[in-house]
Amino acid sequence: MSAEDLAAACADLGMPIPRSTLADLENGRRASISVAEWLAIAAALDVPPVMLLCPVGTAETAEVLPGAEAPAVPGGAVGRR
């Protein structure tokens, strides 16, 4: 999905997010995102919102804090120790 398609999908969901804002997020020129934007982007991409925060099962590690990575938790192990 292109940034233009994602912007249109977010607008269709009632949360307009300009393509330029999406590009700034993708390229790190914008350091934060509102919860409403996060939820709209997840809905537009048809993924659970948590997948945008921590790519469980899609990567070996995830950035948990700026510059700090940790092993990604396998999906079946969430909440288990």
ZIRA-V785340 format. One record per residue. N is the residue number from 0. PSI is psi in degrees with one decimal (none if undefined). Layout:
N | PSI
N | PSI
//
This chain:
0 | 132.1
1 | 165.0
2 | -35.4
3 | -42.8
4 | -41.0
5 | -41.7
6 | -42.6
7 | -40.7
8 | -39.8
9 | -41.6
10 | -40.2
11 | -28.6
12 | -1.3
13 | 9.2
14 | 81.1
15 | 126.3
16 | 112.3
17 | 149.6
18 | -36.9
19 | -36.5
20 | -42.3
21 | -41.2
22 | -40.5
23 | -40.4
24 | -46.3
25 | -36.7
26 | 3.4
27 | 10.4
28 | -13.9
29 | 123.6
30 | -11.5
31 | 164.1
32 | 142.1
33 | 160.4
34 | -39.8
35 | -42.7
36 | -43.7
37 | -47.0
38 | -38.9
39 | -43.0
40 | -43.9
41 | -44.3
42 | -41.8
43 | -34.0
44 | -8.2
45 | 46.8
46 | 152.9
47 | 138.4
48 | -35.5
49 | -28.0
50 | -22.8
51 | -19.7
52 | -44.4
53 | 109.3
54 | 67.6
55 | 124.9
56 | -1.3
57 | -10.9
58 | 155.1
59 | -33.2
60 | 163.8
61 | 144.7
62 | 110.4
63 | -25.7
64 | 159.7
65 | 119.1
66 | 1.6
67 | 118.3
68 | 153.1
69 | 157.4
70 | 137.9
71 | 141.4
72 | 127.6
73 | 142.4
74 | -39.8
75 | -11.1
76 | 2.1
77 | 126.7
78 | -1.4
79 | 151.9
80 | none
//
